[in-house]
Amino acid sequence: MNTDNFIKFTSMGLALWGVVNILMKFMPEYATQLPLPVYEFFYSITVNTEPSPTPETMPLETIEPDSDFGS
């Protein structure tokens, strides 16, 4: 693969990535109409602006004491 083809493929990939980001961010009503595998792939390659929960901020499961435990 020569340098000219590499530059063409790279620029095409960046252009498609930009289009996917625009689709997912500004037109989600169309993005959700895509087949699920396509949507999941597009979501995985886009810039996720929502922060993922850290272990410190995740809610803890509360365990209720069993009333019959001590009997």
Backbone hydrogen bonds, N-H to C=O, Kabsch-Sander energy under -0.5 kcal/mol:
donor,donor_aa,acceptor,acceptor_aa,energy
6,F,2,N,-1.9
7,I,3,T,-2.4
8,K,4,D,-2.0
9,F,5,N,-2.8
10,T,6,F,-2.4
11,S,7,I,-2.5
12,M,8,K,-2.3
13,G,9,F,-2.4
14,L,10,T,-2.4
15,A,11,S,-2.2
16,L,12,M,-2.4
17,W,13,G,-2.4
18,G,14,L,-2.2
19,V,15,A,-2.2
20,V,16,L,-2.4
21,N,17,W,-2.2
22,I,18,G,-2.3
23,L,19,V,-2.6
24,M,20,V,-2.6
25,K,21,N,-2.2
26,F,22,I,-2.6
27,M,22,I,-0.7
27,M,23,L,-1.2
30,Y,27,M,-1.2
31,A,27,M,-1.8
32,T,28,P,-2.2
33,Q,30,Y,-1.0
34,L,31,A,-1.2
39,Y,35,P,-2.6
40,E,36,L,-2.9
41,F,37,P,-2.0
42,F,38,V,-2.8
43,Y,39,Y,-2.8
44,S,40,E,-1.9
45,I,41,F,-1.4
46,T,42,F,-0.8
48,N,46,T,-0.7
49,T,47,V,-0.8
57,T,54,T,-0.9
58,M,54,T,-1.2
64,E,62,T,-0.6
69,F,66,D,-1.3
